[in-house]
Amino acid sequence: MKKALYNILISLIILIVISLVIFPKEALEAAKGGINLWLFTIAPSLFPFFIGSELLLQLGVVHFLGNLLEPFMRPLFNVPGSGSFAMAIGYTSGYPVGAQIITRLWEEKLCTTEEAERLMAFCNNSGPLFMLGAVAIGMMNSPKAGYIIMASNYLAAITTGLLFRFYKKSARKVTYSKKTGFYSIVVQNKKNFSVLLSEAVTKSINTILLIGGYVVFFSVVIEFLKLYNILSLFSSIFKPFFSLLGIEEIAIPSFLSGILEITVGSSMISQLPIPISQKVVLISSIIAWGGISIHGQVLGVISKTKIGYFPYFIAKSIQFFLAGAYSYLMTILTPLEEQALTLPAFNMYSSKNPLNLLQLSSFLFIATLLFLIFLSLTLAFYSKKR
């Protein structure tokens, strides 16, 4: 079985290389689009989270929060208190920051392998910058659609997290020492802040480059799938399912593109002449799934750990269906109106204004951190009062 998969993989790589020779112009244009998307949209929104989260891990802040939030995270999701940091940042930053933080928690021994796999099931999600800013406002010109997409994705993730609390329930749990907290870890860490900052920047750049590589690669792959009419072939296969769901078949090629890369797919779906409610359901589903591109990024992030990929695959598949169902119900309860597309895609977040995205990303990171600290202190106050 493994040999057959290996041979298929080699054949696909050879086909891609040959396609680069046959369609050099199309490949170059697709690569340019991927680079622009990564450089002006993805990198500015994720880079502050990577650096900030790495510094907080090294300084012991996450361990400190973990001690205080253990009574909140353990009963609900069967994960340690430190998982609250991965959950908060994973819900406010975007793919694949959640996976990156969970990996660092595992490396710092703040969670076990089984706990990391539970966290991966619901803490690696798309962020509000992408769902509300890039997709809803930039592509669809409908903030209301963005709120539905966000709500359905977060509800799907939380539901999956509650289900995965039973995954390997009897496995070993990480334990915190009551005497070990923020100040003790800072004292034990003999590196000065300049060294910590340099290491954080280096690790963050490596991760950002990894993400960029996947975005460019899958942008080219999707272009090749169009040129070889492979998307059209799969469209005929999925046609009965879309007809059963009442979704117009014209959306199938765009939907399949989103299964590979969510940004490209979301942009294509938003431009289709179909009801906006159908657009919301399709986009919610592919964002919850994450796309093969994101799955590849996650594999790259966890490759040097013992964290398994298969539980994550199952979790994202569950989220795919749940997000679609939740968004369908929400569009029935809150009907959406068609609006003229007066804003270009990525209007607020285009290459003309990348600083807006960086500022908003940094603000979200700081706000999330302050909220976690406030929640931790509140829980600590009430526990002492009792």
Secondary structure by P-SEA (a helix, b strand, c coil): caaaaaaaaaaaaaaaaaaaaacaaaaaaaaaaaaaaaacccccccaaaaaaaaaaaaaaaaaaaaaaacccccccccccccaaaaaaaaaccccaaaaaaaaaaaaaccccaaaaaaaaacccccccccccccccccccccaaaaaaaaaaaaaaaaaaaaaacccccccbbbbbbccccaaaaaaaccccaaaaaaaaaaaaaaaaaaaaaaaaaaaaaaaaaaaaaaaaaaaaaaaaaaaaacccccaaaaaaaaaacaaaaaaaaaaccccaaaaaaaaaaaaaaccaaaaaaaaaaaccccccaaaaaaaaaaaaaaaaaaaaaaaaabbbbbbccccccccccccccaaaaaaaaaaaaaaaaaaaaaaaaaaaaaaaac
